[in-house]
Amino acid sequence: MTEAGPDHLADAPAVSAVVFDLGGVLIDWDPRYLYRSLFDGDEAAMDRFLATVCTPEWNRGQDAGRPWSEAIASLVAEHPEHADLIRAFWDRWPETLGDAIGPTVEVLADLRAAGVPLFALSNWSAETFPIARPRYSFLDWFDGIVISGEVGAAKPDSRIYEALIERHGLDPASLAFVDDVPANVAAAAQLGMRGLVFTSAARLRRDLEALGLPIS
């Protein structure tokens, strides 16, 4: 099992609900989908730009609540030679979205059919999540969705996990938490959740079955 932290103890409550990350688990998101066209297929130049200008760390600021207008303005001031490319990250943001990750959506559907409560906890800008939400109908299956940009804290910051717990009156020990980033899973485990590092839908299905969830 890809569980983070110690195995659950015999007297721990059974897992009764599952918390899913979105990007990389249920939704394929990648700025390369946009920038490949802007760099005319020059992968090396595109990767340099995304590693040194519109970096994951910069994007994380928006996930943690920084307004896009502020993020774009400050980065353009720092890299004026890339102004058009930087502005494209916001202006053409929908082009960074890929498809739903079908096999994981099937796992979600099976849990839903079995009556398992479902929640989402995602690092996502409060300004871009409303753009994405109508595109993926399975987002309506969740009993609650907590977005980092709305909280003002991004995983692995404990505040976003606490927001989920408090808003929905959840017992952390009864939750399985699924994320493709090990640090995010470790943070959930620190709060008492059963953490599962996502690597594939097939492995996730096995891990959830091992926790006693009705998924087969």
RACOR-V502769 format. One record per backbone hydrogen bond with DSSP energy under -1.0 kcal/mol. NH is the residue of the N-H (numbers start at 0). CO is the residue of the C=O. E is the energy in kcal/mol with one decimal. If there is no record, write none. Layout:
NH/CO/E
NH/CO/E
This chain:
3/194/-1.4
11/8/-1.6
15/173/-2.7
16/173/-1.5
17/116/-2.1
18/175/-3.5
19/118/-3.0
20/177/-1.9
23/26/-3.0
24/21/-1.8
25/21/-3.1
26/21/-2.3
27/98/-2.4
29/95/-2.6
32/29/-1.9
34/30/-2.4
35/31/-2.1
37/33/-1.0
38/34/-1.9
40/35/-2.4
41/38/-2.2
42/40/-1.6
45/41/-2.3
46/42/-2.8
47/43/-2.0
48/44/-2.2
49/45/-2.4
50/46/-1.3
51/47/-1.6
52/48/-2.7
54/52/-2.0
58/54/-2.3
59/55/-2.0
62/58/-1.7
63/59/-1.8
64/61/-1.6
65/60/-2.6
70/66/-2.2
71/67/-2.9
72/68/-2.1
73/69/-2.3
74/70/-1.8
75/71/-2.6
76/72/-2.0
77/73/-1.3
78/74/-2.4
81/78/-2.2
82/79/-1.6
85/81/-2.7
86/82/-2.6
87/83/-1.5
88/85/-1.2
90/86/-3.0
91/87/-2.6
92/89/-1.4
94/91/-2.0
95/92/-2.7
96/93/-1.4
97/27/-3.1
100/25/-2.6
101/99/-1.3
104/100/-1.9
105/101/-2.0
106/102/-1.3
107/103/-2.4
108/104/-2.6
109/105/-2.2
110/106/-2.2
111/107/-2.5
112/108/-2.5
113/109/-1.5
114/111/-1.7
115/110/-2.5
118/17/-2.4
119/143/-2.2
120/19/-2.4
121/145/-2.2
128/124/-2.2
131/127/-1.7
132/128/-2.6
134/131/-1.8
135/132/-1.3
138/135/-1.8
139/136/-1.9
140/137/-2.0
142/117/-3.3
145/119/-2.6
147/121/-2.6
148/123/-2.2
149/146/-1.0
150/146/-1.5
151/147/-3.0
152/147/-1.2
156/153/-2.4
159/156/-1.3
161/157/-2.4
162/158/-1.8
163/159/-1.7
164/160/-2.3
165/161/-2.7
166/162/-2.6
167/163/-1.8
169/164/-1.9
173/170/-2.2
174/171/-1.8
175/16/-2.1
176/193/-3.0
177/18/-2.9
178/195/-1.8
184/180/-1.7
185/181/-2.7
186/182/-1.8
187/183/-1.7
188/184/-2.3
189/185/-1.8
191/188/-1.7
192/187/-2.0
193/174/-2.9
195/176/-3.3
196/1/-1.9
197/178/-2.7
203/199/-2.2
204/200/-2.5
205/201/-1.8
206/202/-2.5
207/203/-2.6
208/204/-2.2
209/205/-2.3
210/206/-1.0
211/208/-1.9
212/207/-2.1
214/212/-1.3
